[in-house]
């Protein structure tokens, strides 16, 4: 799905301002983001279940320790 005309205009304006304000940064970024992006190439966010499981286990241990006192 492509960008709308308005979205493309906004991005072009941002690029133009970046080239005017910081040409070195614009040159270093110019090679990034070219080409087609496939859904397989986009990394999925890491799963949060290990952190949640650890938090539940620690809360359970704290609860059991509190009951023992």
SVG drawing of the C-alpha trace seen along z (x, -y; Angstrom):
<svg xmlns="http://www.w3.org/2000/svg" viewBox="-4 -25 32 45">
<polyline fill="none" stroke="black" stroke-width="0.4" points="0.0,0.0 1.5,-3.3 1.4,-6.7 -1.3,-9.2 -0.4,-12.3 -0.5,-14.3 1.7,-11.9 4.2,-11.8 4.2,-15.6 4.8,-15.8 7.7,-13.3 9.3,-15.2 9.0,-18.4 10.7,-16.7 13.5,-15.4 14.0,-18.8 14.3,-20.5 16.7,-17.9 18.9,-18.4 18.9,-22.1 19.5,-21.9 21.9,-19.0 23.4,-17.9 25.8,-15.4 23.0,-13.6 20.9,-13.6 23.7,-12.0 24.3,-9.4 20.6,-8.5 20.1,-8.6 21.0,-4.9 18.6,-3.7 15.0,-2.9 15.3,-2.3 13.7,0.7 10.6,2.7 9.8,3.8 8.2,7.3 6.3,8.2 8.8,11.1 11.6,8.5 9.9,6.5 11.0,7.9 8.2,8.7 8.4,7.3 9.9,9.6 7.4,11.7 6.7,10.4 5.6,13.8 9.0,14.6 9.0,11.3 5.4,11.8 6.1,15.4 9.1,14.2 7.1,11.4 4.3,13.9 6.9,16.3 8.6,13.6 5.2,12.4 4.2,15.9 7.5,16.4 7.1,13.1 3.5,14.1 4.6,17.5 7.5,15.9 5.0,13.4 2.7,16.2 5.5,18.0 6.3,15.1"/>
</svg>
